[in-house]
Amino acid sequence: MKKISIVGVPEHFNLPWHMAIEEGAFTERGIDLQWTDIPEGTGKMCQMLQHGETDLAIILTEGLVKSISEGNPARIIQEYIGSPLLWGIHVAQESRFKAISALKNTKAAISRFGSGSHLMAYVNAQNQGWDTSELKFEVVDNLTNAVSALSAGSADYFMWERFTTKPLVDQGIFRRLDDCPTPWPCFVVAATVKSIAENRSTLAHILEIINTYTSDIRHIPSIDRTLANRYGQQLEDIQKWLSMTRWSQSQLSTDDLHKVQDTLLELKLINTKLKPNSILETIQ
């Protein structure tokens, strides 16, 4: 049995992985796929890839591209979610802020530097025409601490996947001012260079299996109810999310990669633009 470690956020996007693991799809191929939830998100997962603490990660595109540009020995081996991520822009329920324009020169809570919540704060600021050099941040590690930070006033707003935070909005903990979609496909499958070199055929089998599951997921009876129950979501929210989400079974396009790098370069979040073969590795 070949042991492969994989990490991802504990969110509805990753249900196909859990279904495949629970149904023994990987063990049938002689693969012991060990999943670990990482609630801290992309910044933490980049660190784990960098330090060889995981073989694979289901990770935000922009965060990984930035990390690779800074020397992380990892590659994108496939696009996972081909549609944009809808980042909700949240404030505390009792916050005085009523519009995104009022958040100019305030402090954003972020899970960590290099995370999606950090990088998308720049994209949002650019969309709003703000001076991105004036952005201020409070590192909170995870969603639970973000709730505390906004409630205590140590941070003013927090950007996180809209549907993951919707229960907090429903409970009157957060108030969502608006959404900020990523301008590119949001999640990719990343692998360390070491794992690619040592486990190329195994990784190809893993992608083949997960692509079967993601291709079929919409056709599973009552999949909306399964997702709602498993992730504590309202059924109508999950149905809306499903209508907006497209799982991918192909490699990230070079056009989308250029768009990510050009945006990060313009925002001064990376110093140089790498060639696609320094970021993309197609193993099938």
N, C-alpha and C positions, 0 to 999 in steps of 0.2 A: 504494500500500500504506500503510495507516494503522498507525503504530507506537504500541503501547501497552506500557508496562512494568508488570510484576507481580512481587510478591515473596511468599514463603511459606517455611515451615520445610521442611527436607529430610526429611519423614516420610511414612509410608504413606498418610495422609489425602489427600495431594495427587497421588497417582498419576493420577487422571483428567485433571488438567491436562497432565501430561507426555505421556500417551497422545494427547490431542487435539492437542498441539503436534507431536509426532513423526509423527502420521498426516496432518498438513497440514490439519486441520479449520478452523483459523483463517485460514490463507493462502488457502484456497478462497473465503473471504468478503472477501478483501482486507485482512486484519488481520495485521500482523507483531507477534505477542504475544511479548514478550521476558521470559522467566522468570529470576529470580535467587533462588537459595537463600539464606536468612538463618538460619544456625544459632543466632544469638543470640536469636531469638524475637521475641515481641510488642513488648517495649519498644523494640527497635531498629527494628522495622517502623513503630511509631507515630511515631518520630523521622523516618523516611524520608517518611511521609505528610505530616508537619508541614512538612518542608523542601521538599516538592515533588520528592523524589528518586525517586518511583514514582507511577504512576497508580492502581494497584490493590494490595491486599494481602489474603491469606487469613490471617486474624488472629483471636486469641482475643477472644471477645465482651466479657468484663469489662475487658480491657486497653484495648480501643478505646473503650468507653463512658467509662471514666475519662479517657482522653486527650481525647476530644471535650469532656467537661465542663470540661477545663482549657484549651479554646480551639483544639484541633486542628481545622483546616478540612477535615474528612473526614466521610463519612456511611456508614452501613451500607446497601448496595444489595441485599443478599440474605443470608439464612441459608445457610450452606454445609454444616455438620454439625449435624443437628437433635438428635442425642443428646448426653448429657453426655461430658465428657472424664474419664477415670479417671487421676487424679494419684497415682502411686506415691510413698510417703514412704520415702526411702532413707537409710541410714547406711552408713558404710564396713563392709566385711565383718568387720573385727576390732574394731569399735566396742563399747564397753561397754553401749550402749543396746539394750535388748531389747524395749521397748514404747513406744508413742507417748507415754504418760503420763510417761515418763522424759525426754522432750525439752523439757518445760516449762522456760523460762528459759535454753534453750541457743540456739545461733546457727544460723540457716538460711542456706544458700548460695542465692543468687538470681542469675538472669542479669543483671538490672538492675532498678532501681526502676520500677514500673509494668508489669512483666512478669507473666505468669501465675504464675510461680514465687513472685513477691513477693505478689501479691494472694491467691493460694490459700493461702499460709501464714497469712494472716489468717482465711480461711474455716475452715481446719483448727483454728486456735487457738480460734475461736468455737465450733466443734463440740465441742472438748475442755473448754470452760469456762475457758480461760486469760484472763488480763488481756492484751489485745492491745497495750496501750501498753508492755508489757515485751518485745515481740518484738525480736530482734537479728538483723542481716543481714550477710552477706559477699557483695559483688558479685563474680561470677565470669565473667560474659559468656556462657559456653556450657557445654555438657555436659562437654567435655574438661577444662576448668578446674575444673568441679565435682568431677570424679574426683580431681584433684590436691588440692583444698581439703579434701575429706573424708579423704583418705589422710594428709594432713599435719596434720589436726586444727585447721586455721584456721576450719573450719565443722563443724557437727555433723550436719546432715541436709540433704537436698535433695529437693525435690518436682519431678517431671518426668513426662511422659506414661508410663504404666506399661509399655506394650509397646515403646516406644523404648528404655527403659532395661533391659528384660528381658535382653538379651544380656550386660549388665554384671553382672546378678544371676547369670546362668548361669555366667559366668567367675569368680565369687567375688570380684568387685571391690566391688560394692554388695550390701547385704542390705536387702530390702524389708520394712518393718514392717507396713504396711497401705496401703489406698487411700483417697483422698478425691475423690469425684466432684464435678464442678461441678453446682450446682443449676439449671443452665440449658443450652440448646444451646451447644456450645462454640466453633465456628468460624463466622465470617461473612466475606462478601466486602465489603471496604471500598474506597471510591474517594474521591479528593480532590474537593472542591467544584469546583475548576477543571476537572478532567477530566470531571466530570458535565456542567458547562456547555458544554464544548467538544466532547465525544465521546458524548453521550447515546445516539445511535442505534448507535454502535459498541459501547458497553458493553452495550446490549440484545442485540446479536448475540453477544457473548462469553458472556453468561449463557445465552442460548438453546443455544449449543453445549455449554457445560460441563454444563448440566442434562440434555442428551441423554446425555452420557457417564456422569454419576453415576446416572441412572435405569437404565442398562443394565449397570453394572459387575459386579453380582452374577451376571449371566447369561453373562459371558465364560468360556469353558472354561478351567479350571485357573488362574483368577485368584488363588486362594490361593497356588499355587506361584509365580506371577509376583511377587506381593507379597513372599513369603518370601525369594525369591532376590534381588530388587532391594534390599530393605531389611535384609538380613542377619538375618532372623527365623526362629525355629523354625516349621515348618508348623502345628503345633497351636496355637501362640500367635496366629498370623495368623487361623486359623479361629475362634478364640474372639473375637478382636477384630472380625472381620467380623460375627459373630453379634450383637455389641453396638452396632455402628455404623450410623447412619442418615444417609445423605446427604439434603440438603433441596433442594427446587427452588422454595421460596417465601420471602417476606420474613419476617424475625424478627417474632414477634407482639408486640403492645404489652404483653401480660401478662408475657411473658418479659423484655421491656425493663424494665418496672416492677420485676420481681423483682431484676434485676441492679442497678438504681439504688438500690433500697431497701436491698439488702445492703451496697453500697459506702457508702451514707450512714450506715447503722447502725455500720459499722466505721470511720467517720470518714476514709474514703479519698477521698471527694468532698465538696464543700461545699454543693452544690445539686443539685436534681433538674431536669433539662431536660424540656421537652415532647417527645413522640415525633418531631415533625416537625423538631426540631433534631438528631436522631440518625439517623432513618430516611429514606431517599429511594428510593422505588420507581420504577424507570425504565422498566419494561415496561408 
